[in-house]
Amino acid sequence: MSPTAVSKPRNLLVLALLSLVAGAAAGLLAALFRLALQHADRFRDSAISWGHKQRIVGFLVIVVISAIATALAAWLVRRFSPQATGSGIPHVEAQLNGKWSGNPLRIIPVKFMGGVLAMGTGLALGREGPSVQMGSSLAHLVGKLAHRNEDECRALLAAGAGAGLATAFNAPVAGAVFGWKNW
């Protein structure tokens, strides 16, 4: 048996194990994001209830707090990670095609905090795109830390994106199909 034939199954096994780790980590991150958004929604609902009792002063306080939180989210993205703009899915698709690069160590916290701040104030945004981008960034980071090549990192990126999607929609089969389709 040639050395190449032996290394391929071993690399495939390593990649499969890394995809399990990356998928679990991406799913956990997306679940934490979902929980943080639920807490932000409850806080916003409480603040609005308080604001209704305070009449015009309450209204102004709510508007000012919402404006500050939204401005902080925008500042975080512009200052620390411009790749965290928008839903994130176009960035993931670009990276799968080898066109985009970003620093996962910046994208993940900026997307998480910016998303909680922006969506927590009531902006009409979905959690799905950020969950996909954070999951793919985390999985790509796992690949880089494990010294995988670019093709393997792209496979892990697709697995992480699928895990983020599966968690965001509570649809594991859809996440698996997304990961398979985009790899």
C-alpha positions as a Markdown table, in Angstrom:
| # | Residue | x | y | z |
|---|---|---|---|---|
| 1 | Met | 0.0 | 0.0 | 0.0 |
| 2 | Ser | 1.4 | 3.4 | -0.9 |
| 3 | Pro | 1.9 | 6.2 | 1.6 |
| 4 | Thr | -0.7 | 8.3 | -0.2 |
| 5 | Ala | -3.4 | 5.7 | 0.2 |
| 6 | Val | -2.7 | 5.5 | 3.9 |
| 7 | Ser | -2.7 | 9.3 | 4.5 |
| 8 | Lys | -6.0 | 10.0 | 2.7 |
| 9 | Pro | -8.2 | 7.9 | 5.1 |
| 10 | Arg | -6.3 | 9.2 | 8.1 |
| 11 | Asn | -6.8 | 12.8 | 6.9 |
| 12 | Leu | -10.4 | 12.1 | 6.2 |
| 13 | Leu | -10.8 | 10.7 | 9.7 |
| 14 | Val | -9.1 | 13.8 | 11.2 |
| 15 | Leu | -11.4 | 16.0 | 9.1 |
| 16 | Ala | -14.5 | 14.1 | 10.2 |
| 17 | Leu | -13.5 | 14.5 | 13.9 |
| 18 | Leu | -12.7 | 18.2 | 13.5 |
| 19 | Ser | -16.1 | 18.7 | 11.8 |
| 20 | Leu | -17.8 | 17.2 | 14.8 |
| 21 | Val | -15.9 | 19.5 | 17.1 |
| 22 | Ala | -16.5 | 22.5 | 14.9 |
| 23 | Gly | -20.2 | 21.7 | 14.4 |
| 24 | Ala | -20.7 | 21.3 | 18.1 |
| 25 | Ala | -18.9 | 24.5 | 18.9 |
| 26 | Ala | -20.8 | 26.4 | 16.2 |
| 27 | Gly | -24.1 | 25.0 | 17.4 |
| 28 | Leu | -23.3 | 26.0 | 20.9 |
| 29 | Leu | -22.3 | 29.5 | 19.9 |
| 30 | Ala | -25.5 | 29.9 | 17.9 |
| 31 | Ala | -27.6 | 28.6 | 20.8 |
| 32 | Leu | -25.9 | 31.2 | 23.1 |
| 33 | Phe | -26.6 | 33.9 | 20.6 |
| 34 | Arg | -30.2 | 32.8 | 20.5 |
| 35 | Leu | -30.4 | 32.9 | 24.3 |
| 36 | Ala | -28.8 | 36.3 | 24.4 |
| 37 | Leu | -31.3 | 37.6 | 21.9 |
| 38 | Gln | -34.2 | 36.2 | 24.1 |
| 39 | His | -32.8 | 38.0 | 27.1 |
| 40 | Ala | -32.4 | 41.2 | 25.1 |
| 41 | Asp | -36.0 | 40.9 | 23.9 |
| 42 | Arg | -37.2 | 40.5 | 27.5 |
| 43 | Phe | -35.2 | 43.5 | 28.6 |
| 44 | Arg | -36.6 | 45.6 | 25.8 |
| 45 | Asp | -40.1 | 44.6 | 26.6 |
| 46 | Ser | -39.6 | 45.5 | 30.2 |
| 47 | Ala | -38.1 | 48.9 | 29.2 |
| 48 | Ile | -41.0 | 49.6 | 26.9 |
| 49 | Ser | -43.5 | 48.8 | 29.6 |
| 50 | Trp | -41.7 | 51.1 | 31.9 |
| 51 | Gly | -41.6 | 53.8 | 29.2 |
| 52 | His | -45.3 | 53.6 | 28.7 |
| 53 | Lys | -45.9 | 54.5 | 32.3 |
| 54 | Gln | -43.5 | 57.5 | 32.1 |
| 55 | Arg | -45.3 | 58.9 | 29.0 |
| 56 | Ile | -43.1 | 61.3 | 26.9 |
| 57 | Val | -40.0 | 61.0 | 29.2 |
| 58 | Gly | -40.2 | 57.3 | 28.9 |
| 59 | Phe | -40.6 | 57.4 | 25.2 |
| 60 | Leu | -37.5 | 59.7 | 24.9 |
| 61 | Val | -35.4 | 57.5 | 27.1 |
| 62 | Ile | -36.3 | 54.4 | 25.1 |
| 63 | Val | -35.5 | 56.2 | 21.8 |
| 64 | Val | -32.1 | 57.4 | 23.1 |
| 65 | Ile | -31.1 | 54.1 | 24.5 |
| 66 | Ser | -32.1 | 52.3 | 21.3 |
| 67 | Ala | -30.1 | 54.9 | 19.3 |
| 68 | Ile | -27.0 | 54.5 | 21.5 |
| 69 | Ala | -27.2 | 50.7 | 21.3 |
| 70 | Thr | -27.6 | 50.7 | 17.5 |
| 71 | Ala | -24.8 | 53.3 | 17.1 |
| 72 | Leu | -22.5 | 51.1 | 19.3 |
| 73 | Ala | -23.3 | 48.1 | 17.2 |
| 74 | Ala | -22.4 | 50.0 | 14.0 |
| 75 | Trp | -19.3 | 51.4 | 15.5 |
| 76 | Leu | -18.1 | 47.9 | 16.6 |
| 77 | Val | -18.5 | 46.6 | 13.1 |
| 78 | Arg | -16.8 | 49.6 | 11.4 |
| 79 | Arg | -14.0 | 49.7 | 14.0 |
| 80 | Phe | -13.1 | 46.1 | 14.6 |
| 81 | Ser | -14.5 | 43.9 | 11.8 |
| 82 | Pro | -16.0 | 45.3 | 8.6 |
| 83 | Gln | -16.5 | 41.7 | 7.5 |
| 84 | Ala | -19.2 | 41.4 | 10.1 |
| 85 | Thr | -21.6 | 43.7 | 8.1 |
| 86 | Gly | -25.0 | 42.6 | 6.8 |
| 87 | Ser | -26.5 | 39.1 | 7.3 |
| 88 | Gly | -23.1 | 37.4 | 6.9 |
| 89 | Ile | -24.3 | 34.7 | 4.5 |
| 90 | Pro | -22.8 | 36.5 | 1.4 |
| 91 | His | -19.5 | 36.7 | 3.2 |
| 92 | Val | -19.6 | 33.0 | 4.0 |
| 93 | Glu | -20.4 | 32.2 | 0.3 |
| 94 | Ala | -17.5 | 34.4 | -0.8 |
| 95 | Gln | -15.1 | 32.6 | 1.5 |
| 96 | Leu | -16.4 | 29.2 | 0.3 |
| 97 | Asn | -15.4 | 30.5 | -3.2 |
| 98 | Gly | -12.0 | 31.6 | -1.9 |
| 99 | Lys | -12.7 | 35.3 | -2.3 |
| 100 | Trp | -13.1 | 36.5 | 1.2 |
| 101 | Ser | -10.9 | 36.5 | 4.2 |
| 102 | Gly | -11.4 | 37.9 | 7.6 |
| 103 | Asn | -10.2 | 37.3 | 11.1 |
| 104 | Pro | -12.6 | 34.9 | 13.0 |
| 105 | Leu | -11.3 | 36.2 | 16.3 |
| 106 | Arg | -12.8 | 39.6 | 15.4 |
| 107 | Ile | -15.8 | 38.5 | 13.4 |
| 108 | Ile | -17.3 | 36.3 | 16.1 |
| 109 | Pro | -17.4 | 38.7 | 19.1 |
| 110 | Val | -18.4 | 41.7 | 16.9 |
| 111 | Lys | -21.2 | 39.8 | 15.2 |
| 112 | Phe | -22.4 | 38.4 | 18.5 |
| 113 | Met | -22.3 | 41.7 | 20.4 |
| 114 | Gly | -23.4 | 43.8 | 17.5 |
| 115 | Gly | -26.3 | 41.5 | 16.8 |
| 116 | Val | -27.5 | 41.5 | 20.4 |
| 117 | Leu | -27.3 | 45.3 | 20.6 |
| 118 | Ala | -29.0 | 45.9 | 17.2 |
| 119 | Met | -31.7 | 43.2 | 17.4 |
| 120 | Gly | -32.1 | 43.8 | 21.1 |
| 121 | Thr | -33.3 | 47.3 | 20.4 |
| 122 | Gly | -35.9 | 46.0 | 18.1 |
| 123 | Leu | -34.3 | 46.4 | 14.7 |
| 124 | Ala | -35.9 | 44.0 | 12.2 |
| 125 | Leu | -33.0 | 41.7 | 11.6 |
| 126 | Gly | -32.8 | 37.9 | 11.7 |
| 127 | Arg | -30.6 | 35.7 | 13.8 |
| 128 | Glu | -30.0 | 33.2 | 11.0 |
| 129 | Gly | -27.4 | 35.1 | 9.0 |
| 130 | Pro | -25.3 | 36.0 | 12.1 |
| 131 | Ser | -25.5 | 32.4 | 13.3 |
| 132 | Val | -24.3 | 31.1 | 10.0 |
| 133 | Gln | -21.4 | 33.6 | 9.8 |
| 134 | Met | -20.3 | 33.0 | 13.4 |
| 135 | Gly | -20.6 | 29.2 | 13.0 |
| 136 | Ser | -18.5 | 29.2 | 9.8 |
| 137 | Ser | -15.9 | 31.6 | 11.3 |
| 138 | Leu | -15.6 | 29.4 | 14.4 |
| 139 | Ala | -15.3 | 26.2 | 12.3 |
| 140 | His | -12.7 | 27.9 | 10.0 |
| 141 | Leu | -10.8 | 28.9 | 13.2 |
| 142 | Val | -10.8 | 25.3 | 14.3 |
| 143 | Gly | -9.4 | 24.2 | 11.0 |
| 144 | Lys | -6.6 | 26.8 | 11.2 |
| 145 | Leu | -5.7 | 25.9 | 14.8 |
| 146 | Ala | -5.5 | 22.2 | 13.7 |
| 147 | His | -3.2 | 23.2 | 10.8 |
| 148 | Arg | -5.5 | 22.0 | 8.1 |
| 149 | Asn | -5.1 | 23.0 | 4.4 |
| 150 | Glu | -7.4 | 25.5 | 2.7 |
| 151 | Asp | -9.6 | 22.8 | 1.2 |
| 152 | Glu | -10.1 | 21.2 | 4.6 |
| 153 | Cys | -10.7 | 24.6 | 6.2 |
| 154 | Arg | -13.4 | 25.3 | 3.5 |
| 155 | Ala | -15.1 | 22.0 | 4.3 |
| 156 | Leu | -15.0 | 22.9 | 8.0 |
| 157 | Leu | -16.4 | 26.3 | 7.2 |
| 158 | Ala | -19.3 | 24.7 | 5.4 |
| 159 | Ala | -19.9 | 22.4 | 8.4 |
| 160 | Gly | -19.9 | 25.3 | 10.8 |
| 161 | Ala | -22.2 | 27.3 | 8.6 |
| 162 | Gly | -24.6 | 24.4 | 8.5 |
| 163 | Ala | -24.4 | 24.0 | 12.2 |
| 164 | Gly | -25.2 | 27.6 | 12.7 |
| 165 | Leu | -28.1 | 27.4 | 10.3 |
| 166 | Ala | -29.4 | 24.2 | 12.0 |
| 167 | Thr | -29.4 | 25.9 | 15.4 |
| 168 | Ala | -30.9 | 29.1 | 14.2 |
| 169 | Phe | -33.8 | 27.4 | 12.5 |
| 170 | Asn | -33.9 | 24.3 | 14.8 |
| 171 | Ala | -33.6 | 22.2 | 11.7 |
| 172 | Pro | -30.7 | 19.8 | 11.8 |
| 173 | Val | -31.4 | 18.2 | 8.4 |
| 174 | Ala | -31.5 | 21.6 | 6.7 |
| 175 | Gly | -28.2 | 22.4 | 8.3 |
| 176 | Ala | -26.7 | 19.2 | 7.0 |
| 177 | Val | -28.0 | 19.8 | 3.5 |
| 178 | Phe | -26.7 | 23.4 | 3.6 |
| 179 | Gly | -23.2 | 22.2 | 4.6 |
| 180 | Trp | -23.2 | 19.4 | 2.0 |
| 181 | Lys | -24.5 | 21.7 | -0.8 |
| 182 | Asn | -21.9 | 24.4 | -0.1 |
| 183 | Trp | -18.9 | 22.1 | 0.2 |
